[in-house]
Amino acid sequence: MSARPFRFGVQSYSASSGADWREQARMAESLGYAALHLADHIIGPGPALAATNHPVQNLSPVPAMAVAAEVTTTLKIGCRVFCTDYRNPVMLAKDLATLDLFSDGRLEVGLGAGWLQGEYEAIGIVFDPPGVRIDRFEETLAVIRACFGNGEVDVQGRHVHAVGFEGVPKPTVRAGGVLPPLMIGGGSKRMLGIAGREADIVSLNFDNSSGKIGPSGVGSSTAALTRNKIDWIRAGAGDRFESLELEIGAYFTIVTDHRDATLQKMGPMLGLTPEQFGEHPHGLVGSVDAVCEQIIERRDIYGISYVTVGRSAMEAFAPVVERLAGS
């Protein structure tokens, strides 16, 4: 894969107020980030969420994305990623097209098959086996594409039914007739194969088949296993692999002059040796110079050119963005 220019995003789960969220969006744009993403999680504090080890997300992504778009001018808005089981697919398509319309074409459509078992159970959605959820994901993707396109929608699948109407509004059409870029996120062989076949942006994630956050997920994305994931994407993509943009969440981003001490502390906490943590594709640890070197090296190894960091790292990571964005 030829080297794509670097892009950087921020993912935020929460805001203390409307003013705080608007400030997060403005700051991300002013610091040179290409995109501001949310995730798609619903439940608040309590035993159901505690059992999943997942942090609280206090914002609903659709209205938060709309507000972020309203107070910025160039920032892409997105969700890493919408759980397609949480919404009727036609309603999801309509929400996405409306966001793209209102943002003047700044939407990145992020989709995934869902994975947080405790959240499903807490809100009364059946947590089907992975194969069933992925089958339903593919049918939902067909509905969204049909709603974005011209003519009547006609998708009659095993899990999804949408027929006899045209999707409105239509999203903004980019130069060359291109629709909003589609990001598909996942960590399993099947999902990454689908992403290779269907997506514009492939978001590399843990294999979250355990249904919660834990060492097994982190351990599924070591350097060696990430090479396997690239192979799965390549197999799904075929001849279109060179056109894909590969994105990753750098969940463990720590800009520090004390890299070795940080690796010694953090590695065992994640079930990894310090050496494994130091090369983990979802981690970036070290000085600005060291982090830049890691990002460049991983583009050379894996083809990853789009890196997303958490809100807590946004300001410390900004010098990396300033140095590498677009290069």
The 8 nearest C-alpha neighbors of each residue, nearest first, counted from 0:
[[1, 241, 2, 302, 240, 242, 3, 301],
 [0, 2, 3, 241, 302, 299, 242, 298],
 [3, 1, 0, 4, 302, 298, 299, 304],
 [2, 4, 304, 1, 5, 244, 302, 326],
 [5, 3, 325, 326, 304, 6, 2, 324],
 [4, 6, 304, 324, 325, 305, 326, 3],
 [7, 5, 305, 324, 33, 304, 325, 306],
 [8, 6, 306, 32, 33, 305, 307, 320],
 [7, 9, 307, 34, 32, 33, 35, 306],
 [8, 10, 35, 308, 307, 309, 310, 36],
 [11, 9, 36, 309, 37, 310, 35, 308],
 [10, 12, 310, 37, 13, 309, 36, 9],
 [13, 11, 56, 37, 38, 58, 57, 10],
 [14, 12, 57, 56, 58, 11, 15, 55],
 [13, 15, 20, 16, 19, 17, 57, 58],
 [14, 16, 19, 13, 17, 20, 18, 57],
 [17, 15, 19, 18, 14, 20, 21, 13],
 [16, 18, 20, 19, 21, 14, 15, 22],
 [17, 19, 21, 16, 20, 22, 15, 14],
 [20, 18, 16, 22, 17, 21, 14, 15],
 [21, 19, 23, 17, 14, 22, 18, 16],
 [22, 20, 18, 24, 23, 19, 67, 17],
 [21, 23, 19, 25, 20, 24, 26, 18],
 [24, 22, 20, 26, 21, 25, 27, 19],
 [25, 23, 21, 27, 22, 67, 26, 28],
 [26, 24, 22, 28, 27, 23, 71, 29],
 [25, 27, 29, 23, 28, 24, 22, 30],
 [28, 26, 24, 30, 32, 25, 29, 23],
 [27, 29, 25, 31, 26, 30, 32, 74],
 [28, 30, 26, 31, 27, 25, 32, 24],
 [31, 29, 27, 28, 32, 26, 317, 321],
 [32, 30, 28, 29, 33, 320, 27, 321],
 [33, 31, 7, 8, 27, 28, 34, 30],
 [32, 34, 8, 7, 74, 75, 6, 31],
 [35, 33, 75, 8, 74, 76, 32, 9],
 [34, 36, 9, 76, 8, 10, 75, 77],
 [37, 35, 10, 77, 78, 76, 9, 79],
 [36, 38, 78, 11, 10, 12, 60, 79],
 [37, 39, 79, 78, 80, 40, 12, 36],
 [40, 38, 81, 80, 82, 60, 41, 37],
 [41, 39, 56, 38, 42, 118, 59, 55],
 [40, 42, 43, 39, 56, 59, 118, 57],
 [41, 43, 40, 118, 48, 44, 55, 56],
 [42, 44, 55, 45, 41, 48, 57, 56],
 [45, 43, 48, 55, 42, 46, 49, 47],
 [44, 46, 47, 48, 49, 43, 42, 50],
 [45, 47, 49, 48, 50, 44, 51, 117],
 [48, 46, 45, 50, 49, 117, 121, 118],
 [47, 49, 51, 50, 46, 45, 44, 53],
 [50, 48, 46, 52, 51, 47, 45, 53],
 [49, 51, 48, 47, 52, 46, 117, 211],
 [50, 52, 211, 53, 48, 49, 212, 117],
 [53, 51, 49, 212, 50, 211, 54, 48],
 [52, 54, 51, 212, 48, 55, 49, 211],
 [55, 53, 56, 52, 48, 12, 49, 44],
 [54, 56, 43, 57, 44, 53, 12, 42],
 [55, 57, 12, 13, 58, 40, 54, 41],
 [56, 58, 13, 55, 12, 59, 43, 14],
 [59, 57, 56, 13, 60, 12, 63, 14],
 [58, 60, 61, 63, 62, 57, 41, 39],
 [59, 61, 63, 62, 64, 37, 58, 39],
 [60, 62, 64, 63, 59, 65, 94, 98],
 [63, 61, 65, 64, 60, 66, 59, 58],
 [62, 64, 60, 66, 65, 61, 67, 59],
 [65, 63, 67, 61, 62, 66, 60, 76],
 [66, 64, 62, 68, 63, 67, 98, 69],
 [65, 67, 69, 63, 68, 64, 62, 70],
 [68, 66, 64, 24, 69, 65, 70, 21],
 [67, 69, 65, 71, 66, 102, 70, 64],
 [68, 70, 66, 67, 71, 65, 102, 72],
 [69, 71, 67, 68, 66, 21, 25, 72],
 [72, 70, 68, 69, 25, 74, 73, 67],
 [71, 73, 74, 70, 68, 69, 28, 102],
 [74, 72, 71, 75, 28, 105, 33, 68],
 [75, 73, 34, 33, 28, 72, 71, 76],
 [76, 74, 34, 105, 106, 33, 35, 73],
 [77, 75, 106, 35, 34, 64, 36, 105],
 [78, 76, 36, 107, 106, 108, 35, 109],
 [77, 79, 80, 37, 36, 38, 109, 81],
 [80, 78, 38, 109, 37, 36, 81, 77],
 [79, 81, 109, 78, 110, 38, 111, 39],
 [82, 80, 110, 39, 109, 83, 111, 78],
 [83, 81, 113, 111, 84, 112, 85, 80],
 [82, 84, 85, 112, 81, 86, 111, 136],
 [85, 83, 82, 86, 113, 112, 87, 136],
 [84, 86, 83, 82, 87, 124, 81, 113],
 [87, 85, 84, 88, 91, 83, 90, 82],
 [86, 88, 90, 89, 91, 85, 84, 83],
 [89, 87, 91, 90, 139, 86, 92, 142],
 [90, 88, 92, 91, 87, 93, 142, 143],
 [91, 89, 93, 87, 92, 88, 94, 86],
 [90, 92, 88, 94, 89, 93, 86, 95],
 [93, 91, 143, 89, 95, 90, 94, 96],
 [92, 94, 90, 96, 91, 95, 97, 89],
 [95, 93, 91, 97, 92, 96, 90, 98],
 [94, 96, 98, 92, 97, 93, 91, 99],
 [95, 97, 170, 99, 93, 98, 94, 169],
 [96, 98, 100, 94, 99, 95, 93, 101],
 [99, 97, 95, 101, 100, 96, 102, 94],
 [98, 100, 104, 106, 96, 102, 97, 170],
 [99, 101, 97, 103, 98, 170, 102, 171],
 [100, 102, 98, 99, 103, 97, 65, 104],
 [101, 103, 99, 105, 104, 68, 100, 98],
 [104, 102, 100, 101, 105, 99, 171, 106],
 [103, 105, 99, 171, 102, 106, 100, 179],
 [106, 104, 75, 102, 103, 99, 76, 107],
 [105, 107, 99, 76, 104, 75, 77, 108],
 [106, 108, 77, 180, 76, 179, 109, 181],
 [109, 107, 181, 182, 180, 106, 77, 110],
 [108, 110, 182, 80, 78, 79, 183, 81],
 [111, 109, 81, 80, 183, 182, 82, 184],
 [112, 110, 82, 184, 80, 113, 81, 183],
 [111, 113, 136, 82, 133, 83, 132, 114],
 [114, 112, 82, 111, 115, 84, 83, 132],
 [113, 115, 210, 116, 207, 208, 112, 211],
 [116, 114, 210, 118, 211, 117, 113, 119],
 [115, 117, 210, 119, 118, 114, 126, 120],
 [118, 116, 120, 119, 115, 47, 121, 51],
 [117, 119, 121, 120, 116, 115, 122, 42],
 [120, 118, 124, 116, 117, 122, 121, 126],
 [119, 121, 123, 117, 118, 122, 124, 116],
 [120, 122, 118, 119, 123, 117, 47, 42],
 [123, 121, 120, 119, 124, 118, 42, 41],
 [122, 124, 120, 121, 119, 125, 118, 126],
 [125, 123, 119, 120, 122, 126, 121, 85],
 [124, 126, 127, 119, 123, 120, 116, 122],
 [127, 125, 119, 116, 124, 128, 120, 132],
 [126, 128, 125, 131, 132, 129, 130, 124],
 [127, 129, 131, 130, 132, 126, 133, 208],
 [130, 128, 132, 131, 133, 127, 208, 112],
 [131, 129, 133, 132, 128, 134, 127, 135],
 [130, 132, 134, 133, 129, 128, 127, 135],
 [133, 131, 129, 135, 134, 130, 112, 127],
 [132, 134, 136, 130, 135, 131, 112, 129],
 [135, 133, 131, 137, 136, 132, 130, 138],
 [134, 136, 138, 132, 133, 137, 158, 139],
 [137, 135, 133, 139, 134, 138, 112, 132],
 [136, 138, 140, 134, 139, 135, 133, 141],
 [137, 139, 141, 135, 140, 136, 159, 142],
 [140, 138, 136, 142, 141, 137, 88, 135],
 [139, 141, 137, 143, 138, 142, 136, 144],
 [140, 142, 138, 144, 139, 143, 145, 137],
 [143, 141, 145, 139, 140, 144, 146, 154],
 [144, 142, 92, 146, 140, 145, 141, 147],
 [143, 145, 147, 141, 142, 146, 148, 140],
 [144, 146, 142, 148, 143, 147, 152, 141],
 [147, 145, 166, 143, 148, 144, 142, 152],
 [146, 148, 144, 145, 169, 143, 166, 170],
 [149, 147, 145, 146, 144, 150, 169, 166],
 [150, 148, 151, 147, 165, 145, 146, 166],
 [149, 151, 165, 152, 148, 164, 145, 166],
 [152, 150, 165, 164, 163, 153, 149, 162],
 [151, 153, 162, 145, 164, 165, 163, 146],
 [154, 152, 162, 161, 151, 155, 163, 145],
 [155, 153, 161, 160, 162, 156, 142, 152],
 [156, 154, 160, 159, 161, 153, 157, 162],
 [157, 155, 159, 158, 160, 154, 138, 135],
 [156, 158, 159, 155, 135, 160, 138, 134],
 [159, 157, 156, 135, 160, 138, 134, 155],
 [160, 158, 156, 157, 138, 155, 161, 139],
 [159, 161, 155, 154, 156, 162, 158, 157],
 [160, 162, 154, 153, 152, 155, 159, 142],
 [163, 161, 153, 152, 164, 154, 160, 151],
 [162, 164, 151, 152, 153, 165, 161, 154],
 [165, 163, 151, 152, 162, 166, 150, 153],
 [166, 164, 151, 152, 150, 146, 167, 149],
 [165, 167, 146, 147, 168, 164, 169, 152],
 [168, 166, 169, 165, 93, 146, 96, 147],
 [167, 169, 96, 97, 166, 170, 93, 100],
 [168, 170, 167, 147, 96, 171, 166, 148],
 [171, 169, 96, 99, 100, 172, 168, 147],
 [170, 172, 104, 100, 99, 173, 169, 103],
 [173, 171, 178, 176, 177, 170, 174, 179],
 [174, 172, 177, 176, 178, 175, 171, 104],
 [175, 173, 176, 177, 172, 178, 171, 104],
 [174, 176, 177, 173, 172, 178, 171, 179],
 [175, 177, 174, 172, 173, 178, 171, 179],
 [176, 178, 173, 175, 172, 174, 179, 180],
 [177, 179, 172, 173, 180, 176, 171, 170],
 [180, 178, 107, 106, 181, 108, 177, 104],
 [181, 179, 107, 199, 108, 178, 182, 200],
 [180, 182, 108, 199, 198, 200, 109, 107],
 [183, 181, 200, 109, 201, 198, 108, 199],
 [184, 182, 110, 201, 194, 109, 198, 202],
 [185, 183, 202, 111, 203, 201, 110, 204],
 [186, 184, 204, 190, 203, 187, 191, 202],
 [185, 187, 206, 204, 205, 203, 191, 190],
 [188, 186, 206, 190, 189, 185, 191, 228],
 [187, 189, 191, 190, 231, 192, 186, 228],
 [188, 190, 192, 191, 187, 193, 231, 133],
 [191, 189, 193, 192, 187, 185, 188, 194],
 [190, 192, 194, 232, 193, 188, 189, 185],
 [191, 193, 235, 232, 195, 189, 194, 190],
 [194, 192, 196, 190, 191, 195, 197, 235],
 [195, 193, 191, 198, 197, 192, 196, 183],
 [194, 196, 236, 232, 235, 192, 193, 197],
 [195, 197, 236, 235, 193, 194, 192, 198],
 [196, 198, 194, 195, 193, 199, 236, 181],
 [199, 197, 194, 181, 200, 182, 183, 195],
 [198, 200, 181, 243, 180, 182, 244, 201],
 [201, 199, 182, 244, 198, 245, 243, 181],
 [202, 200, 245, 183, 182, 194, 246, 184],
 [203, 201, 184, 246, 247, 183, 245, 204],
 [204, 202, 247, 185, 184, 186, 246, 201],
 [203, 205, 186, 185, 202, 184, 206, 247],
 [206, 204, 186, 216, 207, 220, 219, 217],
 [205, 207, 186, 187, 216, 208, 219, 204],
 [208, 206, 209, 216, 205, 210, 114, 211],
 [207, 209, 210, 206, 114, 129, 211, 216],
 [210, 208, 207, 211, 215, 216, 212, 206],
 [211, 209, 116, 115, 208, 114, 207, 212],
 [212, 210, 51, 209, 115, 213, 52, 207],
 [211, 213, 52, 51, 53, 216, 210, 214],
 [212, 214, 215, 216, 211, 217, 52, 269],
 [215, 213, 217, 216, 269, 270, 218, 212],
 [216, 214, 218, 213, 217, 219, 209, 207],
 [215, 217, 205, 219, 218, 214, 206, 207],
 [218, 216, 214, 219, 215, 220, 205, 213],
 [217, 219, 215, 216, 220, 214, 221, 270],
 [220, 218, 216, 217, 206, 205, 221, 215],
 [221, 219, 225, 218, 224, 205, 217, 222],
 [220, 222, 224, 279, 223, 218, 225, 219],
 [221, 223, 225, 279, 224, 280, 278, 220],
 [222, 224, 226, 225, 221, 227, 220, 279],
 [225, 223, 227, 221, 226, 220, 222, 219],
 [224, 226, 228, 222, 227, 220, 223, 221],
 [225, 227, 229, 224, 223, 228, 230, 222],
 [228, 226, 224, 230, 225, 229, 231, 223],
 [229, 227, 225, 231, 230, 226, 232, 224],
 [228, 230, 232, 226, 231, 227, 233, 225],
 [229, 231, 233, 227, 228, 232, 234, 226],
 [232, 230, 228, 234, 233, 229, 192, 188],
 [233, 231, 195, 192, 229, 235, 191, 230],
 [232, 234, 230, 236, 231, 235, 240, 237],
 [235, 233, 231, 232, 236, 237, 230, 192],
 [236, 234, 192, 195, 196, 232, 233, 237],
 [237, 235, 195, 196, 240, 233, 239, 234],
 [236, 238, 239, 234, 235, 240, 233, 196],
 [237, 239, 240, 236, 241, 233, 242, 234],
 [240, 238, 236, 242, 237, 241, 243, 196],
 [241, 239, 236, 242, 243, 238, 233, 237],
 [240, 242, 0, 239, 243, 1, 238, 244],
 [241, 243, 240, 239, 244, 199, 0, 238],
 [244, 242, 199, 240, 241, 200, 245, 239],
 [243, 245, 200, 201, 199, 246, 242, 304],
 [246, 244, 303, 201, 200, 304, 305, 202],
 [247, 245, 305, 202, 306, 303, 201, 203],
 [248, 246, 203, 306, 202, 249, 307, 305],
 [247, 249, 307, 250, 281, 308, 306, 246],
 [250, 248, 281, 308, 282, 251, 307, 252],
 [251, 249, 248, 281, 252, 282, 308, 309],
 [250, 252, 282, 249, 283, 281, 253, 284],
 [253, 251, 283, 282, 284, 249, 250, 254],
 [252, 254, 284, 255, 283, 251, 285, 312],
 [255, 253, 285, 286, 284, 315, 287, 252],
 [256, 254, 285, 286, 257, 253, 258, 284],
 [255, 257, 286, 285, 258, 254, 287, 259],
 [258, 256, 255, 260, 259, 261, 285, 286],
 [257, 259, 285, 261, 260, 256, 284, 262],
 [258, 260, 262, 261, 257, 263, 273, 285],
 [261, 259, 263, 262, 258, 257, 264, 265],
 [260, 262, 258, 264, 259, 263, 265, 257],
 [261, 263, 273, 259, 265, 264, 266, 260],
 [264, 262, 260, 273, 261, 265, 266, 259],
 [263, 265, 261, 262, 266, 260, 267, 268],
 [264, 266, 268, 262, 267, 263, 261, 269],
 [265, 267, 273, 271, 272, 276, 269, 268],
 [268, 266, 270, 271, 269, 265, 272, 264],
 [267, 269, 265, 266, 270, 264, 271, 214],
 [270, 268, 267, 266, 271, 214, 265, 217],
 [269, 271, 267, 268, 214, 266, 272, 218],
 [272, 270, 266, 267, 269, 275, 276, 273],
 [271, 273, 275, 266, 274, 267, 276, 270],
 [274, 272, 266, 262, 276, 263, 275, 277],
 [273, 275, 277, 272, 276, 278, 262, 271],
 [276, 274, 272, 277, 278, 273, 271, 279],
 [275, 277, 279, 273, 266, 274, 278, 271],
 [276, 278, 274, 275, 279, 273, 262, 284],
 [277, 279, 276, 275, 280, 222, 274, 282],
 [278, 280, 276, 221, 282, 222, 281, 277],
 [281, 279, 282, 222, 278, 221, 220, 249],
 [282, 280, 249, 279, 250, 248, 251, 247],
 [283, 281, 251, 249, 279, 280, 252, 250],
 [284, 282, 252, 290, 251, 253, 249, 285],
 [285, 283, 253, 254, 252, 258, 290, 282],
 [286, 284, 258, 255, 254, 289, 290, 256],
 [285, 287, 255, 289, 256, 288, 254, 290],
 [286, 288, 290, 289, 319, 291, 254, 285],
 [287, 289, 291, 286, 290, 292, 285, 319],
 [290, 288, 286, 292, 285, 291, 287, 293],
 [289, 291, 293, 287, 292, 288, 285, 283],
 [292, 290, 294, 288, 289, 293, 287, 319],
 [291, 293, 289, 295, 290, 294, 296, 288],
 [294, 292, 290, 296, 291, 295, 297, 289],
 [295, 293, 291, 297, 296, 292, 290, 298],
 [294, 296, 298, 292, 297, 293, 291, 299],
 [295, 297, 299, 293, 298, 294, 292, 300],
 [298, 296, 300, 294, 299, 295, 301, 293],
 [297, 299, 302, 303, 295, 296, 301, 300],
 [298, 300, 296, 297, 302, 301, 295, 2],
 [301, 299, 297, 298, 302, 296, 303, 226],
 [302, 300, 298, 303, 297, 299, 226, 229],
 [301, 303, 298, 299, 300, 304, 0, 245],
 [304, 302, 298, 245, 301, 246, 305, 297],
 [303, 305, 5, 298, 3, 245, 302, 6],
 [306, 304, 246, 6, 7, 5, 303, 245],
 [307, 305, 7, 247, 246, 248, 8, 304],
 [306, 308, 8, 248, 9, 7, 249, 247],
 [309, 307, 9, 249, 248, 10, 250, 8],
 [310, 308, 10, 311, 312, 9, 11, 313],
 [309, 311, 313, 11, 312, 10, 9, 308],
 [310, 312, 309, 313, 314, 308, 11, 315],
 [313, 311, 310, 315, 309, 314, 316, 308],
 [314, 312, 310, 316, 311, 315, 317, 309],
 [313, 315, 317, 316, 312, 311, 30, 318],
 [314, 316, 312, 317, 313, 254, 318, 253],
 [315, 317, 313, 314, 319, 318, 312, 254],
 [316, 318, 320, 314, 319, 315, 30, 313],
 [319, 317, 321, 320, 316, 322, 287, 315],
 [320, 318, 322, 317, 321, 316, 323, 287],
 [321, 319, 317, 324, 323, 318, 322, 31],
 [320, 322, 318, 319, 323, 324, 317, 31],
 [321, 323, 319, 320, 318, 324, 291, 326],
 [324, 322, 320, 326, 321, 319, 325, 5],
 [325, 323, 5, 320, 6, 326, 321, 322],
 [324, 326, 4, 5, 323, 6, 3, 322],
 [325, 4, 323, 324, 5, 3, 322, 6]]
